[in-house]
Amino acid sequence: MSAPSDAAGWIATFLDAQAAEAGSARNTLLSYGRDLNDFAGFVAAKSLTLDTLTRADIETYLIRCEAEGLAKSTRARRLSSIRQLYRFAYEEGWRADNPAIRIAGPGKPQRLPKTLGLDEVEALLEAARDQGRSLPEQIRNRCLMELLYATGMRVSELVGLPVAAARGNPAMLLIRGKGDKERMVPLSPPAQEALAAWLACRDAAEEEARVQRRVPPSRFLFPSGAKEGHLTRQGFHGLLKDIAVSAGISPARVTPHVLRHAFATHLLQGGADLRVIQTLLGHADLSTTEIYTHVLDERLKDLVLGHHPLARPAPDTHRD
């Protein structure tokens, strides 16, 4: 396949291939698109072309990004997008090399994830029981919160769950995550109970809509009138803020991702293996999960101080 004649063609072809072959998620494709369009603007302004620019040109672009005050994480992501584009170009025979492959990235800052205490999560789960304008909404909202904390799902995975995954009173949920990868996650008894209650309520409403308004049944566990056909991420985000207020917790501290962190943190505190948590979270690389090991510090210190013979206090030899 011959190379497209301009940068827009390169980017469009690359994104199409990522969507079709790599199964990249929509948000990943949007991120690639934003990064590469910014890079293409730089290339055009310098009167360069993607098929001839050099490693030095890419490094100049990254220096410009730093001068603009972009965060390390943003610059690292842009370099990654450029590498992926040129890896694709190399595989397609558009270029004989990948000029970005040996460029050292700025690295991402190792920030500890924000999380919530167990008592705060319990307060959120309790508040969700009464959150909603009607009983069906309250049942749905409790189910959303119980599932999110019981599984550590990403918010996009939660709101987009197909109803078929929840049939049959499941002890485990099949979740389709990033890159179309599937994983099994067990459900806690409270989550199973909340799910069963919501399914009964949801199915009754769906049947009523089918009979009275001839509305076809939704394939989603949490259907809505949005164009996606299910509760949106933004809708759930707003709901979570309301639940936080009802629970007496600052809404600024509560997001779907913070609850995902709480899931992982509390599992580690309870003694779960890091690789198990990697599987449950759907992380492709263990290094992504290792950021949670900060929660082990106190537990490991207590373990050593409590069991290591040399860590015990010396006997009191003072005599009156």
Secondary structure, DSSP 8 states (H G I E B T S, - for coil): ----SSHHHHHHHHHHHIIIII---HHHHHHHHHHHHHHHHHHHHTT--TTT--HHHHHHHHHHHHHTT--HHHHHHHHHHHHHHHHHHHHHTS-SS-TTTT---------------HHHHHHHHHHHTT-SSSHHHHHHHHHHHHHHHHH---HHHHHT-BGGGGTT--SEEEEE-GGG-EEEEE--HHHHHHHHHHHHHHHHHHHHHHHHH-----SBSSB-SSTTSB--HHHHHHHHHHHHHHTTS-GGG--HHHHHHHHHHHHHHTT--HHHHHHHHT-SSHHHHGGGGGGHHHHHHHHHHHH-GGGS--------
